[in-house]
Amino acid sequence: MTVMRLIYAGVLELRTDEAYYWTWSKENALSFLDHPPMIAWFVRFGTAIFGDTNLGVRFTGILAMLVTQLLIADIVRRVTHDFRAIIFALLMPEAALYYGLLMAKVSPDTALIPFAVAMLWSLVRLAQSNDGRWWLAAGLFAGLAVLSKFTAVMLVPAVLAFVLVPAWRSRWLLSPYPWLAALIALIVFSPVLIWNYQYDFASFRFQFVRAVATHPFSFRTVGEFIGLQLGLVGFVLLPVVLSGVTLTAWRGYRNREPVAILLSTAVIVPFLYFFWKSLTLRVGDTWPMFLWPAGFAATAINLAMLPKEGFPQWMVKSTVSWAKIAVVSGIAFVVGVFFYYVAAPWNLIGRTDPVGGEAGYEQVVARADEQLKKTGATWIAASDYRTHAMLRWYFNGRVPVVQINERGRFQGFGDPGMDRIKGNPGLYVAREPDNLLPLWSATMATRTPLERVERRWRGTVMDIYTLEKISGWTPELSPPPGSPLFKVRELAGEVRSLPSPLVGEGGIGGLRPPSLRTPMHRIGYGAG
């Protein structure tokens, strides 16, 4: 299965978000608007070994999957000492599409998952050894988890329950170790705090908009959430894991058993939160993925505990049988999806295919390269951060590529090559109908239509792009926050007016004096 993921990682084209994180890896920023910096560091590590290749970008996802599996297996080994339960713990992630295959595609969740599981593993070691020094390891991994993605904070209720529900609560509340662990986590997280302090807490506000957004009730978003979890975890495996977690929670809270409380709460609280959000908002496909490894561990432990707790024999046999069915059918499904994308020539889903929907950019890049030579343009402009990321990935420094109208995403970024841009014509590459955005009225640019390009995948037209020549204008890297060239596109719903980040007068990364702050601007929030 690991070899299969390596092949998948090397063969499939990068997704637009993966290219976006690759652009982060080329910068020296402490953090980013959308997410903390760990995913950029992961990508930089992989490309340092394999270069700017698909495998280089995705290599750490392969490592993250292996580390996650081994930690889950060791948690189960320490709790049960049952060989069959350990094997189930290793195989359940393989049977879930997201882990068994899609961990090969990097995202902030790819970085979050191994650190979150490592934190849980440290607390399991603490529970078994009663050695308070394991709190320090847990604090380190907790800091690394939040340095990967902010949703790691949803594990805090599990840690609090782990401390407060068992009889040992007074001991740990009076011990310095948990407080030192919290301090370590804060220190590890400090790059994000420093970056946000420099830019008026932009990423915190960016994420806060989504957290407090209110929308009407929607059966569609609830159905999407449940459907995505069934597809990414497993149509059989998801019910098996939920039942295993439920029994683990019942056992843990009834007996005040720390490990059972920790693992079950780490699943139940985030899952209920995402379900509640899905009543009114589309929950991203990867958002809940950090919680299921704890569920796999709890389910494997439950398989070993049921026979020892006097449950009816039919129930024990049924539970084990369903777990076997879940693993076998899940792995078969994962392997089938692998062969569909790597070896099959068909497009069975049309324009809604999640992989094909982000493939075929090399066709757009080839035509853009031709137009650069014909028109004498020396740089490329994009009005969508995903198109910008793909163009930057394919041109890889040969031509400066500038995202012109969401400059709030690029605070702290370096010079893209203004010496090659200023005073020279450019090439505008836009997905239709983005080429009709009214933002150009805020510039002095002259646009000359050149051609339209189809982006195809397996014979299906996925998108159409417009190429235009730009003259008489140089893009602003640091427009004022009130400018339409600064604000971030609203991608997931409600928009609120919030205090603006500070953007340097002399270029990206500098700070304006407080007297020059623009008091308000509109900010949206992204899909990552």
ROTI-380773 format. One record per residue (C-alpha): residue in three letters; x, y, z. Coordinates in steps of 0.05 Angstrom, whole numbers, plus 5000, padded with zeros to 4 digits. Layout:
<rs>
ALAXYZ
...
</rs>
This chain:
<rs>
MET500050005000
THR505850475014
VAL508850324945
MET501950454915
ARG501751144949
LEU508751304924
ILE506551144852
TYR500251554861
ALA504152134889
GLY509152124831
VAL504252024773
LEU498352474788
GLU498753214773
LEU498853684831
ARG492253964856
THR491654714857
ASP491954744933
GLU498254314932
ALA501454804883
TYR499255364929
TYR502855044988
TRP508954934944
THR509155694931
TRP509155785007
SER515155325012
LYS519055804969
GLU517956385017
ASN521256545083
ALA514856785117
LEU513656575189
SER506356405174
PHE500856515123
LEU493856795118
ASP490356135106
HIS494155675152
PRO500255605198
PRO506955455164
MET508054705178
ILE505354475111
ALA510354945076
TRP515954645117
PHE513553945099
VAL513654115025
ARG520554435031
PHE523253805064
GLY520653355008
THR523053804951
ALA529953864984
ILE530553104973
PHE526852994907
GLY526853684877
ASP520854074851
THR517153444828
ASN510353154845
LEU513652644891
GLY517953184923
VAL511853594941
ARG508052994967
PHE513552574999
THR512152795070
GLY504952565063
ILE507551855052
LEU511851925115
ALA506052225154
MET501651625138
LEU507051135162
VAL508351515226
THR500851565240
GLN499950815230
LEU505750625275
LEU503351095330
ILE496250815327
ALA498950105329
ASP503350265389
ILE497550575427
VAL493549935415
ARG499449495433
ARG500649845499
VAL493249815519
THR491349115495
HIS497648695482
ASP493148345431
PHE496448185364
ARG489848165326
ALA487848855352
ILE494649135331
ILE493748865260
PHE486749175257
ALA489849835280
LEU494849815223
LEU489849615170
MET483950065186
PRO487550695159
GLU489350305097
ALA481950145087
ALA479950885090
LEU480651245024
TYR483251885054
TYR488951545092
GLY490150935047
LEU491051364984
LEU489652104992
MET494852225048
ALA499452234988
LYS496452914970
VAL499153445016
SER494753915056
PRO495254225125
ASP491453615150
THR497153175126
ALA501753545173
LEU496653585230
ILE494852845233
PRO501552535256
PHE502753075307
ALA495753025336
VAL496452265341
ALA503452355372
MET500352795426
LEU495152265442
TRP500651735442
SER504652145493
LEU498552195538
VAL497551445533
ARG504751355555
LEU503351825612
ALA497251435634
GLN501150775635
SER507551025667
ASN504951575713
ASP511251945693
GLY509552685689
ARG515152815640
TRP510652535585
TRP506653175592
LEU512653545562
ALA512553095500
ALA505053195494
GLY506053955498
LEU511253925443
PHE506853525396
ALA500753955413
GLY504654575393
LEU506854235328
ALA499654035314
VAL496954745322
LEU502954985281
SER500054535226
LYS492754735229
PHE488355125277
THR483154575282
ALA487954205329
VAL484854615385
MET478754155379
LEU482853635417
VAL483154075479
PRO476553805507
ALA479453095502
VAL485553305541
LEU481353665593
ALA476953045602
PHE483252615607
VAL485653055665
LEU479153215701
VAL474652595697
PRO479352055726
ALA480952045800
TRP487952335788
ARG485353035772
SER487853365835
ARG494753075825
TRP495653345755
LEU492354015769
LEU497354135824
SER503253865784
PRO507654345744
TYR508053865685
PRO501354015650
TRP502654765657
LEU509654685629
ALA506654285571
ALA501954855556
LEU507855345557
ILE511854895510
ALA505954865462
LEU505355625463
ILE512755715449
VAL512555225391
PHE506455605364
SER509956275370
PRO511756365296
VAL504256425281
LEU503256915338
ILE509057345315
TRP506657355242
ASN499557535264
TYR502158085310
GLN505958375250
TYR499758345206
ASP494258555254
PHE492157835270
ALA489957725198
SER489756965197
PHE486056925263
ARG480657395237
PHE480657035170
GLN478856375205
PHE474256705256
VAL469556925201
ARG468256205182
ALA467455985254
VAL461956495269
ALA458556485201
THR451056365204
HIS446956095146
PRO439955785137
PHE439055045152
SER440854615092
PHE439553875080
ARG444653915023
THR450554105068
VAL448753575120
GLY448253055065
GLU454953275036
PHE458253205104
ILE455652505117
GLY456952285046
LEU464052545047
GLN465552185112
LEU462651535085
GLY466751605022
LEU473351815054
VAL473051365116
GLY469050785088
PHE461850585077
VAL462749995124
LEU468650255164
LEU465350905187
PRO459550555223
VAL464450055252
VAL468850615279
LEU463051015306
SER460450405344
GLY467350255370
VAL468250975394
THR461350965427
LEU462950335467
THR469850615485
ALA466651255511
TRP461550855551
ARG467150435581
GLY471651025594
TYR466651495628
ARG463450925668
ASN470050675695
ARG473651355692
GLU479051025650
PRO483751565623
VAL485851265556
ALA478751085536
ILE476351775556
LEU481952105516
LEU480951705451
SER473351725450
THR472852465467
ALA478052635414
VAL473052355363
ILE466352525392
VAL467253265406
PRO470253465338
PHE465353015301
LEU459253325336
TYR462054025322
PHE462953885248
PHE456053565244
TRP453054185277
LYS456754645228
SER454354215170
LEU447154395186
THR448455085156
LEU455355085123
ARG459154635076
VAL464454265116
GLY470854155077
ASP472453445058
THR479053425097
TRP477053825159
PRO474853225203
MET480552775181
PHE484952905242
LEU479852585288
TRP479051895256
PRO485951605275
ALA483751645348
GLY477451285326
PHE481550735293
ALA485450635357
ALA479150625400
THR475750125353
ALA481749655353
ILE482149695429
ASN474649555433
LEU475448915392
ALA480348655444
MET476348895505
LEU469448615487
PRO471047885501
LYS473948075569
GLU467848465592
GLY462547925589
PHE459048155526
PRO454847605491
GLN458847165445
TRP454447345385
MET455948075395
VAL463447955399
LYS463347535336
SER458948025299
THR463548605318
VAL469748245294
SER466348015230
TRP464148725212
ALA471148975226
LYS474048455178
ILE468948635125
ALA470549375134
VAL478049265126
VAL477548795066
SER472249195028
GLY475649845045
ILE482449635020
ALA479249364956
PHE475850034946
VAL482250424957
VAL486049984907
GLY480450064857
VAL480650824862
PHE488250794854
PHE487750394789
TYR482150844763
TYR486451474769
VAL493251174751
ALA491550664697
ALA484450754670
PRO483251184608
TRP476051374624
ASN472651964658
LEU466551654691
ILE464452274731
GLY465152834681
ARG466753544702
THR465353384775
ASP471252904780
PRO475453154840
VAL482052974807
GLY480353144735
GLY477453804758
GLU484454024776
ALA488353684720
GLY490453904651
TYR493854564668
GLU499854394625
GLN495454534565
VAL494155234589
VAL501455334607
ALA503755114538
ARG499255614503
ALA501256164552
ASP508556014537
GLU507256094463
GLN503756764474
LEU509457014517
LYS514156914458
LYS509357214407
THR507457834447
GLY514057984481
ALA510657954549
THR515557844607
TRP510757674663
ILE504057344677
ALA498157594717
ALA492657174749
SER486357384786
ASP485256724822
TYR490256454873
ARG489355744848
THR490955934775
HIS496856344802
ALA499455744840
MET499055274780
LEU502355774734
ARG507955894784
TRP508855144792
TYR509455004718
PHE513855604701
ASN517955504765
GLY521556174764
ARG522556224688
VAL517256784685
PRO514757224743
VAL507557044760
VAL503457534801
GLN496657444833
ILE494158144824
ASN487658214864
GLU488157814929
ARG494658114955
GLY492257995027
ARG494257275016
PHE501457455002
GLN503557875062
GLY510757735079
PHE512357435011
GLY518657624972
ASP519458014908
PRO516757584850
GLY521457934800
MET519258664794
ASP525558824754
ARG522658384698
ILE515558654707
LYS516059404712
GLY515159754646
ASN514059114607
PRO507758804577
GLY504558214613
LEU500057634598
TYR493457554636
VAL491156834645
ALA484156764673
ARG478956214679
GLU472456434648
PRO468556804674
ASP473857084721
ASN476557484662
LEU470357934668
LEU471758144740
PRO470758894750
LEU477458954787
TRP480859204723
SER477059864729
ALA481560004789
THR487759974744
MET490460354684
ALA491859714646
THR490259614572
ARG487858904556
THR488158594487
PRO484557924478
LEU488957384448
GLU485756694451
ARG481556194491
VAL484455544516
GLU480754914537
ARG483354524597
ARG481653794583
TRP482153154623
ARG480952484590
GLY477152804533
THR472553234577
VAL473053994577
MET473954174650
ASP474854934642
ILE476155484591
TYR481456004600
THR482456684568
LEU489256964550
GLU490057714543
LYS495858184534
ILE496758714588
SER500359374574
GLY501160044607
TRP500759794679
THR505159504733
PRO501759094788
GLU501859334860
LEU504958834908
SER502559224969
PRO495959574954
PRO492459905012
PRO487459455049
GLY481459835023
SER483559704951
PRO479859174910
LEU486758894894
PHE488058734967
LYS481758384994
VAL481157634993
ARG475557324952
GLU469657074991
LEU469656334979
ALA465156035032
GLY459456495049
GLU458457085095
VAL463057685093
ARG464358135152
SER467858805160
LEU474058715202
PRO480059135221
SER485159115165
PRO491958785166
LEU497859245160
VAL501259245093
GLY508059575082
GLU508860215043
GLY515559995016
GLY513759294994
ILE510958645020
GLY512958485090
GLY513859195117
LEU509259535167
ARG505560185162
PRO506060665220
PRO499760625264
SER497461315240
LEU496861055169
ARG492460455185
THR486360375143
PRO480960245195
MET476459755159
HIS476359295099
ARG472458695077
ILE475458015085
GLY472757335064
TYR475156645080
GLY477956075040
ALA476355355029
GLY482555035059
</rs>
